Amino acid sequence: MFSRLLSNLFRAKPRTTFQFKPRWKEELLVIGPGGSFVLDLPMGVLSAYLPTEENWQKNGPAWARELWPTLRNELEDWCKKNKAQFHLDPADYVVREEKSNGN
């Protein structure tokens, strides 16, 4: 039992490329290796919206454009863990970049 406790305590946590932090303004702060940006996160029915890959290539942060497949997978996983709906949004909008690294 003690060895199981120790192994759980020191087990390596899976590393992800992105961190997700909900904010009170119905926003999801996304922090990645090149900066941070904000996605919509309506709270009526908790839902995260990610632009389609085509729109992301046009409007996403330059540093994150090639990371869209990773972002999509990690955001979908985050939504499942947090009981949120995940939507690919075909609307052509600009993702707002944050000035700081999100801390």
Secondary structure, DSSP 8 states (H G I E B T S, - for coil): -HHHHHHHHH------S-EEEEETTTEEEEEETTEEEEEE--TTTTEEEEE-HHHHHHHS-GGGGGGHHHHHHHHHHHHHHTT-EEEEE-S----EE-SS---
